[in-house]
């Protein structure tokens, strides 16, 4: 059963990546764990050639079980980095950050 149809025709806020992330931050983040996030690193252009992207996706069960906010953001992209900072600012000061990014240094610096 479909709980919510997120296609653009049903929800104009999904018209582009920026508006979709804005919706997720405004709607889903407040209902998510304040102590756990997961960056799945799935839709980055480098993900297909990076074995870690598959390992990260394997952790989705843990993230869901813990009501983690699940992201797919690139920490080395300025607009994504701004979104990550906003997300992190709404979490507890000490939170668990799971996941991966093509630029691991940028990911660890962002966290």
C-alpha positions in Angstrom: 0.0 0.0 0.0 1.3 3.4 -0.9 1.3 5.6 2.1 2.3 8.9 0.4 2.7 9.5 -3.3 5.8 11.7 -3.7 5.6 12.1 -7.5 5.8 15.6 -8.8 2.3 15.6 -10.1 1.0 14.9 -6.6 3.5 17.1 -4.7 4.9 20.1 -6.6 7.5 20.5 -3.8 9.3 17.5 -5.4 9.9 19.5 -8.6 13.6 19.7 -8.1 16.3 18.4 -5.8 16.5 21.6 -3.7 12.8 21.8 -3.0 12.6 18.1 -2.3 15.4 18.4 0.4 13.6 21.5 1.8 10.4 19.4 2.1 12.4 16.5 3.8 14.1 18.9 6.3 10.9 20.7 7.1 8.6 17.6 7.2 10.7 14.5 8.0 13.6 15.8 10.1 11.5 17.0 13.0 10.0 13.4 13.2 13.4 11.7 13.0 15.9 10.7 15.6 17.9 13.6 17.0 20.9 11.3 17.6 21.4 9.4 14.4 21.8 10.2 10.7 22.8 8.1 7.7 24.3 9.4 4.4 23.5 6.7 1.9 25.8 8.0 -0.9 23.7 6.4 -3.6 23.0 9.0 -6.2 26.4 10.6 -6.5 28.0 10.1 -9.9 30.9 8.2 -8.3 28.6 5.8 -6.3 28.5 3.1 -9.0 32.3 2.7 -9.1 32.7 2.8 -5.3 32.1 -0.4 -3.4 31.5 1.5 -0.2 28.2 2.9 -1.7 26.8 -0.6 -1.6 28.0 -1.2 2.0 26.3 2.0 3.1 23.0 1.1 1.6 23.2 -2.2 3.4 22.9 -0.2 6.7 19.5 1.2 5.8 17.7 -1.3 8.1 19.6 0.0 11.1 18.8 3.6 10.1 15.1 2.9 9.8 15.0 0.9 13.0 16.5 3.9 14.8 14.4 6.5 13.0 17.5 8.1 11.5 17.2 10.9 9.1 18.5 9.4 5.8 20.4 11.7 3.5 22.0 11.4 0.2 24.1 14.6 0.2 27.6 15.4 -1.1 29.6 17.2 1.6 32.0 18.6 -1.0 29.1 20.3 -2.9 28.5 23.8 -1.4 24.7 23.7 -1.5 24.6 20.1 -0.1 27.1 21.1 2.6 24.8 23.9 3.6 22.0 21.4 3.9 24.1 19.1 6.0 25.0 21.9 8.3 21.4 22.8 8.7 20.5 19.2 9.4 23.3 18.7 11.9 22.3 21.9 13.7 18.9 20.4 14.5 20.4 17.3 16.1 21.8 16.7 19.6 25.4 18.1 20.0 26.7 14.5 20.0 25.1 12.4 17.4 25.9 9.2 15.4 26.7 9.8 11.8 26.8 6.7 9.6 27.4 6.5 5.9 29.9 7.4 3.2 30.7 10.0 0.6 33.0 10.0 -2.4 35.1 12.6 -0.6 35.6 11.0 2.8 37.6 13.9 4.1 34.8 16.3 3.3 32.3 13.9 5.0 34.3 13.7 8.2 34.9 17.4 8.2 31.2 18.1 7.8 30.3 15.9 10.7 
